[in-house]
Amino acid sequence: MLNRVVLVGRLTKDPDLRYTPNGVAVANFTIAVNRPFSNQQGNRDADFINCVVWRRPAENLANYMKKGSLIGVDGRLQTRTFEGKDGKTVFVTEVVADSVQFLESKGSSQSSGQQASGYQQNQSQNQNQNQTNQNQNQNQNEEEPFKNNGEPIDISDDDLPF
């Protein structure tokens, strides 16, 4: 039997870190995962998937990631039931994360008020970086003209200096 879930998405809110009576950390969080296709209006829908992570990874998630952060989750799907405050049985399906990967640095996902200026700043940084990379590639091509060709060179033993 196989029960494996791999997700990449953004946190819909800050993770909710709690501790059990025994002192074990547990964090509940929801990630928004885009569907790989568009709906009839041409928009991409997202699924909002409830997740839980335990112990040290739970503390790390709560300390370093916040709403909007891009994360990767590797875990398993689990269902459980409990009795709600109104006495009715509540069914819960969630991903129990074995590991959570941080897919961007702590300051990368900014609040929505700062996103526009941050985006333009990052865009200009990317343009400068692209120009630098292009210049480096041109210099490399001038120094090593056969580096990226990948084809064998036909040289006889008489052409070699050694």
N, C-alpha and C positions, 0 to 999 in steps of 0.2 A: 504494500500500500504506500501511496505517496501523498503527502500533504505539504506542499511547498508553495509559498507566495513570495513574489518579488515585485516590489512597487517602487516607482519614482514619482514624487509629487511634492507639493508645497503644503506646509502646515497651515491649517485654516485658522488657528489661534495658538497662543502660547501653550506649551505642554503643561498639563496639570500634574505636578509632582506631589505625591503623598507618601506616607510611610505606614507600614502595617504595625500592629501592636508589638511585633517582634523587632521592629526597626529596619525592615527590608523596604528599600525604595521601589516605588512603582509609579510610572508616568503613563497617563492616558492622553492620547492625542488623535487628531483626525487629519488625514492628508487628502488633498484634492488631486485627483489623477485624471488627466485629460483622456478622453476616449480617442482611439486612433482614426475615427471617421467623423464626418460632419453630418449634422441633421438636415432636414429638408430645407431649412432656411439658410443653410451654408455655415452655421455656427458649430463650434465644437462644444459638446457637452462634457461635463466632468462628473466623475463619481467621487463621493465623499466617504472615505473608508476609515472606520474606527480602528485604532490600534492601541496596544498596550506593550510596554517594555519594563523589564524588572532590573533591579540592582544597580550596579555602577553605570551601565548604559542609560538608565532612566535619569540618573543625576546629571550625566553629561548632556543628554538631550535638553533637559530643563535649563541647564546653566549656559549652554552655548547656542541654542537655536530658539527662534521666536516666530511669531506669525509671519508667513510668507517665505520662510527659509526652505530651500530645496534640499530634500533628503531622500535617501534610498533605504528601503526597509526589506529585510530578508527574514522570513518567519513562516508561521503556519496558521491556518484558519482554525478557529475554535468557536464553538457555540456553548452557551451556558444559560441557565435559567435562575431566576430568583423571584422572591415575592415582593412586589412593589408596596408602596405606602398605602395604597388603596386595597391591598389584599389580593390583587390580581397577579397571575404569573407573568413575568416579563422574560422574553427571549432575547438574547443578545448574541450577535455574531460579530467577531472581531479578529483582527490579525494579532497574534502573539509574536512579537518581534524577537528573533534570536540576535539580530544585529541591526543597528541603525548607522548608516553612513552619512556624514555631512558632505554634501555635494557643492557647497560654496562656503566661503569664509564667513566669519561671524558678522562682519559689517556689510556684506554684499546686498542683502535684502533690506532695503530701507523702508521707512514708513511711507505711505502713499503721498504725503505732502512733500516729501523730499525727493521722490522718485524722478520727477521730470528733470530737475537740475542734475541729479546724480547720473541719470542716463546720458545726458549730453556730455558730462564730464568724462564718463567712461567711453563714450563714443569717440571723443577727441583723443583720448589715450590710446584707444584701439587703432585709430588712424595713424598716430605717430609710431606705434609699435609695428604696424603693417609696413610703413615706409622704411623703418629701420630693418625689418626682415627682408624687404625687397632689395635694399642696398647691400645687405650682407650676402644675399643669394647672388647678386650681380658680381660682387667681389669674388665669391667662391667660384663662380663660373669662369671668371677671367683667369684665376689662378690655376684651376684644374679643369681644362676644357673637356676631358673625357670622363669626368666623374659620374655624371648622370646618364651617359649614353647607354651603358650596360651591354654593349656589343663587344665580342672578342676582337682583339686587334691582331692583324696578320703581320707578324714580325719574324724575319728569318734570324738565325743565329749570327749571321754576319753583321746584322744591324746593331747588335748588343755590344756595349763597350767592355764587357767583362767576360 
